Amino acid sequence: MTDYHNRREKYEHQDPTMYYARDFGLIASLVIYGQDIVSYDVSEPKRVQVVFKKTKELLDLSKRYWEGDLPVYSLEFWNTIRSVKQSAFSQNIN
């Protein structure tokens, strides 16, 4: 079986109870489907890592996203991406 969980977001030394993502399409989709962002890591310039609490529902949503089976409305999708980026970078400024 293909490993869809954190497929493109695997990094060393991370908390196994958390889900780490850098793909803004995935991040926006998870937020739209009700997953709460726990924190942001903006320590690398131009690269944001978003942290979610790892749950069965989140892993299922991630799998569906990578399979192309997670429908979202395009306007809501792009607005969510913009909102997540603004939140991440405003935390870095403060």
PDB file of N, CA, C and O in Angstrom:
ATOM      1  N   MET A   1       0.844  -1.184   0.000  1.00  0.00           N
ATOM      2  CA  MET A   1       0.000   0.000   0.000  1.00  0.00           C
ATOM      3  C   MET A   1       0.888   1.247   0.000  1.00  0.00           C
ATOM      4  O   MET A   1       1.902   1.299   0.695  1.00  0.00           O
ATOM      5  N   THR A   2       0.501   2.222  -0.770  1.00  0.00           N
ATOM      6  CA  THR A   2       1.260   3.469  -0.862  1.00  0.00           C
ATOM      7  C   THR A   2       1.134   4.262   0.435  1.00  0.00           C
ATOM      8  O   THR A   2       0.059   4.332   1.031  1.00  0.00           O
ATOM      9  N   ASP A   3       2.243   4.858   0.863  1.00  0.00           N
ATOM     10  CA  ASP A   3       2.231   5.690   2.072  1.00  0.00           C
ATOM     11  C   ASP A   3       1.824   7.103   1.704  1.00  0.00           C
ATOM     12  O   ASP A   3       2.644   7.894   1.237  1.00  0.00           O
ATOM     13  N   TYR A   4       0.533   7.424   1.919  1.00  0.00           N
ATOM     14  CA  TYR A   4       0.032   8.753   1.592  1.00  0.00           C
ATOM     15  C   TYR A   4       0.251   9.733   2.735  1.00  0.00           C
ATOM     16  O   TYR A   4       0.211  10.946   2.528  1.00  0.00           O
ATOM     17  N   HIS A   5       0.477   9.227   3.925  1.00  0.00           N
ATOM     18  CA  HIS A   5       0.556  10.060   5.118  1.00  0.00           C
ATOM     19  C   HIS A   5       1.903  10.764   5.165  1.00  0.00           C
ATOM     20  O   HIS A   5       2.956  10.139   5.294  1.00  0.00           O
ATOM     21  N   ASN A   6       1.832  12.088   5.056  1.00  0.00           N
ATOM     22  CA  ASN A   6       3.042  12.917   5.021  1.00  0.00           C
ATOM     23  C   ASN A   6       3.948  12.532   3.850  1.00  0.00           C
ATOM     24  O   ASN A   6       5.171  12.621   3.954  1.00  0.00           O
ATOM     25  N   ARG A   7       3.356  12.109   2.750  1.00  0.00           N
ATOM     26  CA  ARG A   7       4.109  11.598   1.607  1.00  0.00           C
ATOM     27  C   ARG A   7       5.184  12.565   1.149  1.00  0.00           C
ATOM     28  O   ARG A   7       6.307  12.147   0.865  1.00  0.00           O
ATOM     29  N   ARG A   8       4.870  13.827   1.073  1.00  0.00           N
ATOM     30  CA  ARG A   8       5.855  14.805   0.608  1.00  0.00           C
ATOM     31  C   ARG A   8       6.325  15.704   1.728  1.00  0.00           C
ATOM     32  O   ARG A   8       7.072  16.655   1.495  1.00  0.00           O
ATOM     33  N   GLU A   9       5.895  15.412   2.941  1.00  0.00           N
ATOM     34  CA  GLU A   9       6.208  16.302   4.053  1.00  0.00           C
ATOM     35  C   GLU A   9       7.024  15.621   5.151  1.00  0.00           C
ATOM     36  O   GLU A   9       6.913  16.007   6.315  1.00  0.00           O
ATOM     37  N   LYS A  10       7.831  14.629   4.820  1.00  0.00           N
ATOM     38  CA  LYS A  10       8.602  13.925   5.846  1.00  0.00           C
ATOM     39  C   LYS A  10       9.873  14.685   6.179  1.00  0.00           C
ATOM     40  O   LYS A  10      10.671  15.015   5.302  1.00  0.00           O
ATOM     41  N   TYR A  11      10.039  14.947   7.440  1.00  0.00           N
ATOM     42  CA  TYR A  11      11.230  15.644   7.919  1.00  0.00           C
ATOM     43  C   TYR A  11      11.707  14.965   9.192  1.00  0.00           C
ATOM     44  O   TYR A  11      10.921  14.324   9.890  1.00  0.00           O
ATOM     45  N   GLU A  12      12.971  15.100   9.490  1.00  0.00           N
ATOM     46  CA  GLU A  12      13.561  14.452  10.657  1.00  0.00           C
ATOM     47  C   GLU A  12      13.141  15.129  11.956  1.00  0.00           C
ATOM     48  O   GLU A  12      12.797  16.311  11.972  1.00  0.00           O
ATOM     49  N   HIS A  13      13.174  14.363  13.046  1.00  0.00           N
ATOM     50  CA  HIS A  13      13.005  14.873  14.406  1.00  0.00           C
ATOM     51  C   HIS A  13      11.673  15.588  14.636  1.00  0.00           C
ATOM     52  O   HIS A  13      11.633  16.677  15.208  1.00  0.00           O
ATOM     53  N   GLN A  14      10.615  14.978  14.196  1.00  0.00           N
ATOM     54  CA  GLN A  14       9.318  15.598  14.390  1.00  0.00           C
ATOM     55  C   GLN A  14       8.471  14.761  15.343  1.00  0.00           C
ATOM     56  O   GLN A  14       8.659  13.551  15.467  1.00  0.00           O
ATOM     57  N   ASP A  15       7.548  15.420  16.003  1.00  0.00           N
ATOM     58  CA  ASP A  15       6.628  14.776  16.930  1.00  0.00           C
ATOM     59  C   ASP A  15       5.701  13.849  16.143  1.00  0.00           C
ATOM     60  O   ASP A  15       4.990  14.316  15.253  1.00  0.00           O
ATOM     61  N   PRO A  16       5.689  12.549  16.448  1.00  0.00           N
ATOM     62  CA  PRO A  16       4.860  11.612  15.679  1.00  0.00           C
ATOM     63  C   PRO A  16       3.354  11.796  15.896  1.00  0.00           C
ATOM     64  O   PRO A  16       2.554  11.205  15.170  1.00  0.00           O
ATOM     65  N   THR A  17       2.962  12.598  16.875  1.00  0.00           N
ATOM     66  CA  THR A  17       1.531  12.849  17.090  1.00  0.00           C
ATOM     67  C   THR A  17       1.039  14.037  16.288  1.00  0.00           C
ATOM     68  O   THR A  17      -0.142  14.382  16.333  1.00  0.00           O
ATOM     69  N   MET A  18       1.961  14.672  15.543  1.00  0.00           N
ATOM     70  CA  MET A  18       1.614  15.834  14.737  1.00  0.00           C
ATOM     71  C   MET A  18       1.806  15.508  13.258  1.00  0.00           C
ATOM     72  O   MET A  18       2.567  14.613  12.892  1.00  0.00           O
ATOM     73  N   TYR A  19       1.100  16.254  12.428  1.00  0.00           N
ATOM     74  CA  TYR A  19       1.183  16.096  10.977  1.00  0.00           C
ATOM     75  C   TYR A  19       1.770  17.385  10.416  1.00  0.00           C
ATOM     76  O   TYR A  19       1.250  18.469  10.680  1.00  0.00           O
ATOM     77  N   TYR A  20       2.843  17.275   9.650  1.00  0.00           N
ATOM     78  CA  TYR A  20       3.582  18.420   9.140  1.00  0.00           C
ATOM     79  C   TYR A  20       3.366  18.533   7.628  1.00  0.00           C
ATOM     80  O   TYR A  20       3.476  17.543   6.905  1.00  0.00           O
ATOM     81  N   ALA A  21       3.063  19.726   7.163  1.00  0.00           N
ATOM     82  CA  ALA A  21       2.811  19.918   5.733  1.00  0.00           C
ATOM     83  C   ALA A  21       3.418  21.221   5.244  1.00  0.00           C
ATOM     84  O   ALA A  21       3.454  22.217   5.967  1.00  0.00           O
ATOM     85  N   ARG A  22       3.893  21.198   4.004  1.00  0.00           N
ATOM     86  CA  ARG A  22       4.409  22.404   3.346  1.00  0.00           C
ATOM     87  C   ARG A  22       3.662  22.695   2.052  1.00  0.00           C
ATOM     88  O   ARG A  22       3.817  23.776   1.484  1.00  0.00           O
ATOM     89  N   ASP A  23       2.878  21.775   1.589  1.00  0.00           N
ATOM     90  CA  ASP A  23       2.119  21.950   0.352  1.00  0.00           C
ATOM     91  C   ASP A  23       0.864  22.770   0.647  1.00  0.00           C
ATOM     92  O   ASP A  23      -0.030  22.311   1.358  1.00  0.00           O
ATOM     93  N   PHE A  24       0.799  24.001   0.092  1.00  0.00           N
ATOM     94  CA  PHE A  24      -0.318  24.880   0.432  1.00  0.00           C
ATOM     95  C   PHE A  24      -1.651  24.389  -0.108  1.00  0.00           C
ATOM     96  O   PHE A  24      -2.692  24.717   0.461  1.00  0.00           O
ATOM     97  N   GLY A  25      -1.656  23.627  -1.170  1.00  0.00           N
ATOM     98  CA  GLY A  25      -2.903  23.031  -1.635  1.00  0.00           C
ATOM     99  C   GLY A  25      -3.458  22.061  -0.610  1.00  0.00           C
ATOM    100  O   GLY A  25      -4.652  22.073  -0.309  1.00  0.00           O
ATOM    101  N   LEU A  26      -2.577  21.216  -0.071  1.00  0.00           N
ATOM    102  CA  LEU A  26      -2.975  20.274   0.977  1.00  0.00           C
ATOM    103  C   LEU A  26      -3.397  21.020   2.232  1.00  0.00           C
ATOM    104  O   LEU A  26      -4.432  20.708   2.822  1.00  0.00           O
ATOM    105  N   ILE A  27      -2.614  21.994   2.641  1.00  0.00           N
ATOM    106  CA  ILE A  27      -2.914  22.756   3.853  1.00  0.00           C
ATOM    107  C   ILE A  27      -4.284  23.420   3.743  1.00  0.00           C
ATOM    108  O   ILE A  27      -5.099  23.323   4.660  1.00  0.00           O
ATOM    109  N   ALA A  28      -4.536  24.092   2.626  1.00  0.00           N
ATOM    110  CA  ALA A  28      -5.830  24.755   2.428  1.00  0.00           C
ATOM    111  C   ALA A  28      -6.969  23.753   2.460  1.00  0.00           C
ATOM    112  O   ALA A  28      -8.008  24.015   3.066  1.00  0.00           O
ATOM    113  N   SER A  29      -6.789  22.620   1.821  1.00  0.00           N
ATOM    114  CA  SER A  29      -7.840  21.602   1.805  1.00  0.00           C
ATOM    115  C   SER A  29      -8.137  21.086   3.203  1.00  0.00           C
ATOM    116  O   SER A  29      -9.300  20.910   3.566  1.00  0.00           O
ATOM    117  N   LEU A  30      -7.099  20.842   3.988  1.00  0.00           N
ATOM    118  CA  LEU A  30      -7.301  20.367   5.361  1.00  0.00           C
ATOM    119  C   LEU A  30      -8.045  21.395   6.200  1.00  0.00           C
ATOM    120  O   LEU A  30      -8.933  21.044   6.976  1.00  0.00           O
ATOM    121  N   VAL A  31      -7.682  22.664   6.044  1.00  0.00           N
ATOM    122  CA  VAL A  31      -8.360  23.731   6.794  1.00  0.00           C
ATOM    123  C   VAL A  31      -9.825  23.826   6.368  1.00  0.00           C
ATOM    124  O   VAL A  31     -10.710  23.944   7.216  1.00  0.00           O
ATOM    125  N   ILE A  32     -10.082  23.775   5.072  1.00  0.00           N
ATOM    126  CA  ILE A  32     -11.456  23.836   4.572  1.00  0.00           C
ATOM    127  C   ILE A  32     -12.295  22.708   5.147  1.00  0.00           C
ATOM    128  O   ILE A  32     -13.476  22.900   5.437  1.00  0.00           O
ATOM    129  N   TYR A  33     -11.703  21.540   5.314  1.00  0.00           N
ATOM    130  CA  TYR A  33     -12.423  20.390   5.863  1.00  0.00           C
ATOM    131  C   TYR A  33     -12.395  20.343   7.392  1.00  0.00           C
ATOM    132  O   TYR A  33     -12.692  19.307   7.987  1.00  0.00           O
ATOM    133  N   GLY A  34     -12.040  21.460   8.025  1.00  0.00           N
ATOM    134  CA  GLY A  34     -12.206  21.588   9.468  1.00  0.00           C
ATOM    135  C   GLY A  34     -11.031  21.207  10.340  1.00  0.00           C
ATOM    136  O   GLY A  34     -11.177  21.115  11.559  1.00  0.00           O
ATOM    137  N   GLN A  35      -9.874  20.984   9.751  1.00  0.00           N
ATOM    138  CA  GLN A  35      -8.694  20.651  10.550  1.00  0.00           C
ATOM    139  C   GLN A  35      -8.059  21.940  11.068  1.00  0.00           C
ATOM    140  O   GLN A  35      -7.872  22.894  10.314  1.00  0.00           O
ATOM    141  N   ASP A  36      -7.732  21.959  12.346  1.00  0.00           N
ATOM    142  CA  ASP A  36      -7.156  23.156  12.965  1.00  0.00           C
ATOM    143  C   ASP A  36      -5.638  23.155  12.886  1.00  0.00           C
ATOM    144  O   ASP A  36      -4.988  22.138  13.124  1.00  0.00           O
ATOM    145  N   ILE A  37      -5.093  24.303  12.549  1.00  0.00           N
ATOM    146  CA  ILE A  37      -3.637  24.470  12.528  1.00  0.00           C
ATOM    147  C   ILE A  37      -3.166  24.645  13.970  1.00  0.00           C
ATOM    148  O   ILE A  37      -3.699  25.466  14.717  1.00  0.00           O
ATOM    149  N   VAL A  38      -2.156  23.857  14.346  1.00  0.00           N
ATOM    150  CA  VAL A  38      -1.587  23.937  15.692  1.00  0.00           C
ATOM    151  C   VAL A  38      -0.526  25.024  15.748  1.00  0.00           C
ATOM    152  O   VAL A  38      -0.497  25.826  16.681  1.00  0.00           O
ATOM    153  N   SER A  39       0.355  25.046  14.736  1.00  0.00           N
ATOM    154  CA  SER A  39       1.423  26.058  14.714  1.00  0.00           C
ATOM    155  C   SER A  39       2.007  26.180  13.313  1.00  0.00           C
ATOM    156  O   SER A  39       1.702  25.402  12.410  1.00  0.00           O
ATOM    157  N   TYR A  40       2.859  27.190  13.171  1.00  0.00           N
ATOM    158  CA  TYR A  40       3.560  27.455  11.920  1.00  0.00           C
ATOM    159  C   TYR A  40       5.055  27.476  12.217  1.00  0.00           C
ATOM    160  O   TYR A  40       5.479  27.899  13.292  1.00  0.00           O
ATOM    161  N   ASP A  41       5.850  27.014  11.252  1.00  0.00           N
ATOM    162  CA  ASP A  41       7.298  27.147  11.347  1.00  0.00           C
ATOM    163  C   ASP A  41       7.743  27.936  10.119  1.00  0.00           C
ATOM    164  O   ASP A  41       7.688  27.432   8.998  1.00  0.00           O
ATOM    165  N   VAL A  42       8.177  29.155  10.332  1.00  0.00           N
ATOM    166  CA  VAL A  42       8.639  30.004   9.233  1.00  0.00           C
ATOM    167  C   VAL A  42      10.129  30.321   9.400  1.00  0.00           C
ATOM    168  O   VAL A  42      10.598  31.390   9.008  1.00  0.00           O
ATOM    169  N   SER A  43      10.854  29.379   9.986  1.00  0.00           N
ATOM    170  CA  SER A  43      12.276  29.600  10.240  1.00  0.00           C
ATOM    171  C   SER A  43      13.103  29.626   8.955  1.00  0.00           C
ATOM    172  O   SER A  43      14.167  30.245   8.919  1.00  0.00           O
ATOM    173  N   GLU A  44      12.628  28.964   7.906  1.00  0.00           N
ATOM    174  CA  GLU A  44      13.319  29.009   6.618  1.00  0.00           C
ATOM    175  C   GLU A  44      12.663  30.069   5.742  1.00  0.00           C
ATOM    176  O   GLU A  44      11.446  30.047   5.561  1.00  0.00           O
ATOM    177  N   PRO A  45      13.436  30.985   5.202  1.00  0.00           N
ATOM    178  CA  PRO A  45      12.854  32.007   4.329  1.00  0.00           C
ATOM    179  C   PRO A  45      12.126  31.364   3.143  1.00  0.00           C
ATOM    180  O   PRO A  45      12.632  30.432   2.518  1.00  0.00           O
ATOM    181  N   LYS A  46      10.949  31.874   2.853  1.00  0.00           N
ATOM    182  CA  LYS A  46      10.128  31.430   1.726  1.00  0.00           C
ATOM    183  C   LYS A  46       9.615  30.000   1.855  1.00  0.00           C
ATOM    184  O   LYS A  46       9.101  29.446   0.883  1.00  0.00           O
ATOM    185  N   ARG A  47       9.743  29.390   3.032  1.00  0.00           N
ATOM    186  CA  ARG A  47       9.209  28.028   3.238  1.00  0.00           C
ATOM    187  C   ARG A  47       8.470  27.990   4.559  1.00  0.00           C
ATOM    188  O   ARG A  47       9.051  28.253   5.612  1.00  0.00           O
ATOM    189  N   VAL A  48       7.205  27.667   4.504  1.00  0.00           N
ATOM    190  CA  VAL A  48       6.395  27.577   5.712  1.00  0.00           C
ATOM    191  C   VAL A  48       6.043  26.119   5.938  1.00  0.00           C
ATOM    192  O   VAL A  48       5.632  25.418   5.014  1.00  0.00           O
ATOM    193  N   GLN A  49       6.203  25.677   7.151  1.00  0.00           N
ATOM    194  CA  GLN A  49       5.751  24.346   7.534  1.00  0.00           C
ATOM    195  C   GLN A  49       4.586  24.538   8.498  1.00  0.00           C
ATOM    196  O   GLN A  49       4.702  25.256   9.491  1.00  0.00           O
ATOM    197  N   VAL A  50       3.475  23.898   8.199  1.00  0.00           N
ATOM    198  CA  VAL A  50       2.281  24.017   9.020  1.00  0.00           C
ATOM    199  C   VAL A  50       2.083  22.710   9.772  1.00  0.00           C
ATOM    200  O   VAL A  50       2.251  21.624   9.218  1.00  0.00           O
ATOM    201  N   VAL A  51       1.721  22.838  11.052  1.00  0.00           N
ATOM    202  CA  VAL A  51       1.583  21.673  11.914  1.00  0.00           C
ATOM    203  C   VAL A  51       0.115  21.490  12.297  1.00  0.00           C
ATOM    204  O   VAL A  51      -0.555  22.426  12.733  1.00  0.00           O
ATOM    205  N   PHE A  52      -0.360  20.264  12.121  1.00  0.00           N
ATOM    206  CA  PHE A  52      -1.704  19.858  12.512  1.00  0.00           C
ATOM    207  C   PHE A  52      -1.604  18.721  13.514  1.00  0.00           C
ATOM    208  O   PHE A  52      -0.597  18.014  13.544  1.00  0.00           O
ATOM    209  N   LYS A  53      -2.623  18.535  14.331  1.00  0.00           N
ATOM    210  CA  LYS A  53      -2.718  17.362  15.201  1.00  0.00           C
ATOM    211  C   LYS A  53      -3.059  16.168  14.313  1.00  0.00           C
ATOM    212  O   LYS A  53      -4.029  16.216  13.556  1.00  0.00           O
ATOM    213  N   LYS A  54      -2.268  15.098  14.400  1.00  0.00           N
ATOM    214  CA  LYS A  54      -2.491  13.933  13.556  1.00  0.00           C
ATOM    215  C   LYS A  54      -3.684  13.139  14.085  1.00  0.00           C
ATOM    216  O   LYS A  54      -3.686  12.688  15.230  1.00  0.00           O
ATOM    217  N   THR A  55      -4.688  12.978  13.241  1.00  0.00           N
ATOM    218  CA  THR A  55      -5.877  12.188  13.571  1.00  0.00           C
ATOM    219  C   THR A  55      -6.185  11.262  12.405  1.00  0.00           C
ATOM    220  O   THR A  55      -5.657  11.425  11.305  1.00  0.00           O
ATOM    221  N   LYS A  56      -7.040  10.300  12.662  1.00  0.00           N
ATOM    222  CA  LYS A  56      -7.463   9.387  11.597  1.00  0.00           C
ATOM    223  C   LYS A  56      -8.160  10.171  10.485  1.00  0.00           C
ATOM    224  O   LYS A  56      -7.930   9.919   9.302  1.00  0.00           O
ATOM    225  N   GLU A  57      -9.012  11.124  10.872  1.00  0.00           N
ATOM    226  CA  GLU A  57      -9.725  11.934   9.882  1.00  0.00           C
ATOM    227  C   GLU A  57      -8.750  12.740   9.027  1.00  0.00           C
ATOM    228  O   GLU A  57      -8.907  12.809   7.808  1.00  0.00           O
ATOM    229  N   LEU A  58      -7.749  13.348   9.653  1.00  0.00           N
ATOM    230  CA  LEU A  58      -6.766  14.131   8.907  1.00  0.00           C
ATOM    231  C   LEU A  58      -6.002  13.242   7.931  1.00  0.00           C
ATOM    232  O   LEU A  58      -5.785  13.629   6.783  1.00  0.00           O
ATOM    233  N   LEU A  59      -5.598  12.076   8.369  1.00  0.00           N
ATOM    234  CA  LEU A  59      -4.859  11.170   7.484  1.00  0.00           C
ATOM    235  C   LEU A  59      -5.720  10.731   6.302  1.00  0.00           C
ATOM    236  O   LEU A  59      -5.223  10.594   5.184  1.00  0.00           O
ATOM    237  N   ASP A  60      -7.012  10.511   6.552  1.00  0.00           N
ATOM    238  CA  ASP A  60      -7.927  10.152   5.471  1.00  0.00           C
ATOM    239  C   ASP A  60      -8.072  11.309   4.479  1.00  0.00           C
ATOM    240  O   ASP A  60      -8.054  11.098   3.267  1.00  0.00           O
ATOM    241  N   LEU A  61      -8.215  12.534   5.003  1.00  0.00           N
ATOM    242  CA  LEU A  61      -8.315  13.705   4.127  1.00  0.00           C
ATOM    243  C   LEU A  61      -7.042  13.874   3.294  1.00  0.00           C
ATOM    244  O   LEU A  61      -7.116  14.189   2.107  1.00  0.00           O
ATOM    245  N   SER A  62      -5.888  13.667   3.905  1.00  0.00           N
ATOM    246  CA  SER A  62      -4.620  13.779   3.190  1.00  0.00           C
ATOM    247  C   SER A  62      -4.546  12.742   2.065  1.00  0.00           C
ATOM    248  O   SER A  62      -4.140  13.056   0.946  1.00  0.00           O
ATOM    249  N   LYS A  63      -4.933  11.536   2.367  1.00  0.00           N
ATOM    250  CA  LYS A  63      -4.930  10.467   1.359  1.00  0.00           C
ATOM    251  C   LYS A  63      -5.846  10.845   0.194  1.00  0.00           C
ATOM    252  O   LYS A  63      -5.469  10.708  -0.970  1.00  0.00           O
ATOM    253  N   ARG A  64      -7.041  11.318   0.511  1.00  0.00           N
ATOM    254  CA  ARG A  64      -7.995  11.711  -0.531  1.00  0.00           C
ATOM    255  C   ARG A  64      -7.453  12.882  -1.359  1.00  0.00           C
ATOM    256  O   ARG A  64      -7.650  12.926  -2.574  1.00  0.00           O
ATOM    257  N   TYR A  65      -6.775  13.822  -0.709  1.00  0.00           N
ATOM    258  CA  TYR A  65      -6.178  14.951  -1.429  1.00  0.00           C
ATOM    259  C   TYR A  65      -5.166  14.450  -2.461  1.00  0.00           C
ATOM    260  O   TYR A  65      -5.222  14.838  -3.628  1.00  0.00           O
ATOM    261  N   TRP A  66      -4.239  13.585  -2.028  1.00  0.00           N
ATOM    262  CA  TRP A  66      -3.192  13.107  -2.934  1.00  0.00           C
ATOM    263  C   TRP A  66      -3.746  12.209  -4.029  1.00  0.00           C
ATOM    264  O   TRP A  66      -3.136  12.077  -5.090  1.00  0.00           O
ATOM    265  N   GLU A  67      -4.905  11.588  -3.781  1.00  0.00           N
ATOM    266  CA  GLU A  67      -5.547  10.762  -4.810  1.00  0.00           C
ATOM    267  C   GLU A  67      -6.412  11.600  -5.751  1.00  0.00           C
ATOM    268  O   GLU A  67      -6.938  11.071  -6.730  1.00  0.00           O
ATOM    269  N   GLY A  68      -6.568  12.888  -5.476  1.00  0.00           N
ATOM    270  CA  GLY A  68      -7.396  13.759  -6.300  1.00  0.00           C
ATOM    271  C   GLY A  68      -8.877  13.584  -6.047  1.00  0.00           C
ATOM    272  O   GLY A  68      -9.702  13.860  -6.917  1.00  0.00           O
ATOM    273  N   ASP A  69      -9.215  13.121  -4.840  1.00  0.00           N
ATOM    274  CA  ASP A  69     -10.603  12.816  -4.503  1.00  0.00           C
ATOM    275  C   ASP A  69     -11.096  13.660  -3.323  1.00  0.00           C
ATOM    276  O   ASP A  69     -11.846  13.174  -2.477  1.00  0.00           O
ATOM    277  N   LEU A  70     -10.672  14.924  -3.274  1.00  0.00           N
ATOM    278  CA  LEU A  70     -11.086  15.803  -2.188  1.00  0.00           C
ATOM    279  C   LEU A  70     -11.578  17.115  -2.798  1.00  0.00           C
ATOM    280  O   LEU A  70     -10.800  18.051  -2.982  1.00  0.00           O
ATOM    281  N   PRO A  71     -12.869  17.178  -3.109  1.00  0.00           N
ATOM    282  CA  PRO A  71     -13.384  18.369  -3.801  1.00  0.00           C
ATOM    283  C   PRO A  71     -13.442  19.596  -2.895  1.00  0.00           C
ATOM    284  O   PRO A  71     -13.834  19.509  -1.731  1.00  0.00           O
ATOM    285  N   VAL A  72     -13.048  20.733  -3.447  1.00  0.00           N
ATOM    286  CA  VAL A  72     -13.173  22.019  -2.754  1.00  0.00           C
ATOM    287  C   VAL A  72     -13.607  23.058  -3.784  1.00  0.00           C
ATOM    288  O   VAL A  72     -13.343  22.914  -4.978  1.00  0.00           O
ATOM    289  N   TYR A  73     -14.276  24.109  -3.306  1.00  0.00           N
ATOM    290  CA  TYR A  73     -14.651  25.214  -4.180  1.00  0.00           C
ATOM    291  C   TYR A  73     -13.422  26.082  -4.420  1.00  0.00           C
ATOM    292  O   TYR A  73     -12.695  26.420  -3.485  1.00  0.00           O
ATOM    293  N   SER A  74     -13.200  26.437  -5.670  1.00  0.00           N
ATOM    294  CA  SER A  74     -11.968  27.140  -6.027  1.00  0.00           C
ATOM    295  C   SER A  74     -11.799  28.472  -5.306  1.00  0.00           C
ATOM    296  O   SER A  74     -10.693  28.786  -4.867  1.00  0.00           O
ATOM    297  N   LEU A  75     -12.852  29.259  -5.172  1.00  0.00           N
ATOM    298  CA  LEU A  75     -12.726  30.550  -4.496  1.00  0.00           C
ATOM    299  C   LEU A  75     -12.370  30.357  -3.024  1.00  0.00           C
ATOM    300  O   LEU A  75     -11.501  31.051  -2.496  1.00  0.00           O
ATOM    301  N   GLU A  76     -13.036  29.422  -2.368  1.00  0.00           N
ATOM    302  CA  GLU A  76     -12.734  29.131  -0.962  1.00  0.00           C
ATOM    303  C   GLU A  76     -11.303  28.612  -0.825  1.00  0.00           C
ATOM    304  O   GLU A  76     -10.609  28.953   0.133  1.00  0.00           O
ATOM    305  N   PHE A  77     -10.864  27.795  -1.772  1.00  0.00           N
ATOM    306  CA  PHE A  77      -9.513  27.237  -1.776  1.00  0.00           C
ATOM    307  C   PHE A  77      -8.467  28.351  -1.809  1.00  0.00           C
ATOM    308  O   PHE A  77      -7.561  28.374  -0.976  1.00  0.00           O
ATOM    309  N   TRP A  78      -8.586  29.273  -2.763  1.00  0.00           N
ATOM    310  CA  TRP A  78      -7.599  30.342  -2.895  1.00  0.00           C
ATOM    311  C   TRP A  78      -7.669  31.335  -1.744  1.00  0.00           C
ATOM    312  O   TRP A  78      -6.635  31.840  -1.306  1.00  0.00           O
ATOM    313  N   ASN A  79      -8.859  31.622  -1.251  1.00  0.00           N
ATOM    314  CA  ASN A  79      -8.981  32.503  -0.084  1.00  0.00           C
ATOM    315  C   ASN A  79      -8.339  31.883   1.145  1.00  0.00           C
ATOM    316  O   ASN A  79      -7.726  32.584   1.950  1.00  0.00           O
ATOM    317  N   THR A  80      -8.477  30.562   1.292  1.00  0.00           N
ATOM    318  CA  THR A  80      -7.871  29.867   2.435  1.00  0.00           C
ATOM    319  C   THR A  80      -6.356  29.873   2.332  1.00  0.00           C
ATOM    320  O   THR A  80      -5.674  30.071   3.338  1.00  0.00           O
ATOM    321  N   ILE A  81      -5.819  29.664   1.145  1.00  0.00           N
ATOM    322  CA  ILE A  81      -4.363  29.730   0.968  1.00  0.00           C
ATOM    323  C   ILE A  81      -3.854  31.114   1.372  1.00  0.00           C
ATOM    324  O   ILE A  81      -2.873  31.228   2.107  1.00  0.00           O
ATOM    325  N   ARG A  82      -4.512  32.146   0.898  1.00  0.00           N
ATOM    326  CA  ARG A  82      -4.104  33.518   1.234  1.00  0.00           C
ATOM    327  C   ARG A  82      -4.162  33.750   2.743  1.00  0.00           C
ATOM    328  O   ARG A  82      -3.245  34.336   3.318  1.00  0.00           O
ATOM    329  N   SER A  83      -5.228  33.296   3.376  1.00  0.00           N
ATOM    330  CA  SER A  83      -5.410  33.474   4.815  1.00  0.00           C
ATOM    331  C   SER A  83      -4.329  32.749   5.623  1.00  0.00           C
ATOM    332  O   SER A  83      -3.790  33.298   6.584  1.00  0.00           O
ATOM    333  N   VAL A  84      -4.019  31.518   5.227  1.00  0.00           N
ATOM    334  CA  VAL A  84      -2.992  30.736   5.935  1.00  0.00           C
ATOM    335  C   VAL A  84      -1.629  31.407   5.796  1.00  0.00           C
ATOM    336  O   VAL A  84      -0.883  31.501   6.770  1.00  0.00           O
ATOM    337  N   LYS A  85      -1.302  31.866   4.609  1.00  0.00           N
ATOM    338  CA  LYS A  85      -0.017  32.550   4.399  1.00  0.00           C
ATOM    339  C   LYS A  85       0.064  33.824   5.237  1.00  0.00           C
ATOM    340  O   LYS A  85       1.092  34.095   5.857  1.00  0.00           O
ATOM    341  N   GLN A  86      -1.016  34.604   5.256  1.00  0.00           N
ATOM    342  CA  GLN A  86      -1.016  35.832   6.053  1.00  0.00           C
ATOM    343  C   GLN A  86      -0.836  35.516   7.531  1.00  0.00           C
ATOM    344  O   GLN A  86      -0.087  36.207   8.222  1.00  0.00           O
ATOM    345  N   SER A  87      -1.504  34.496   8.021  1.00  0.00           N
ATOM    346  CA  SER A  87      -1.385  34.121   9.439  1.00  0.00           C
ATOM    347  C   SER A  87       0.031  33.669   9.763  1.00  0.00           C
ATOM    348  O   SER A  87       0.597  34.062  10.783  1.00  0.00           O
ATOM    349  N   ALA A  88       0.599  32.844   8.896  1.00  0.00           N
ATOM    350  CA  ALA A  88       1.946  32.326   9.140  1.00  0.00           C
ATOM    351  C   ALA A  88       2.974  33.450   9.192  1.00  0.00           C
ATOM    352  O   ALA A  88       3.796  33.501  10.108  1.00  0.00           O
ATOM    353  N   PHE A  89       2.931  34.337   8.225  1.00  0.00           N
ATOM    354  CA  PHE A  89       3.944  35.379   8.155  1.00  0.00           C
ATOM    355  C   PHE A  89       3.702  36.508   9.148  1.00  0.00           C
ATOM    356  O   PHE A  89       4.648  37.194   9.537  1.00  0.00           O
ATOM    357  N   SER A  90       2.456  36.715   9.566  1.00  0.00           N
ATOM    358  CA  SER A  90       2.221  37.725  10.588  1.00  0.00           C
ATOM    359  C   SER A  90       2.733  37.251  11.939  1.00  0.00           C
ATOM    360  O   SER A  90       3.149  38.073  12.756  1.00  0.00           O
ATOM    361  N   GLN A  91       2.714  35.951  12.194  1.00  0.00           N
ATOM    362  CA  GLN A  91       3.282  35.406  13.431  1.00  0.00           C
ATOM    363  C   GLN A  91       4.790  35.586  13.438  1.00  0.00           C
ATOM    364  O   GLN A  91       5.384  35.807  14.493  1.00  0.00           O
ATOM    365  N   ASN A  92       5.406  35.495  12.284  1.00  0.00           N
ATOM    366  CA  ASN A  92       6.863  35.649  12.185  1.00  0.00           C
ATOM    367  C   ASN A  92       7.289  37.091  12.458  1.00  0.00           C
ATOM    368  O   ASN A  92       8.382  37.333  12.971  1.00  0.00           O
ATOM    369  N   ILE A  93       6.426  38.044  12.116  1.00  0.00           N
ATOM    370  CA  ILE A  93       6.752  39.465  12.295  1.00  0.00           C
ATOM    371  C   ILE A  93       6.656  39.851  13.767  1.00  0.00           C
ATOM    372  O   ILE A  93       7.466  40.636  14.260  1.00  0.00           O
ATOM    373  N   ASN A  94       5.669  39.304  14.467  1.00  0.00           N
ATOM    374  CA  ASN A  94       5.443  39.683  15.874  1.00  0.00           C
ATOM    375  C   ASN A  94       6.485  39.127  16.787  1.00  0.00           C
ATOM    376  O   ASN A  94       6.433  39.357  17.996  1.00  0.00           O
TER     377      ASN A  94
END
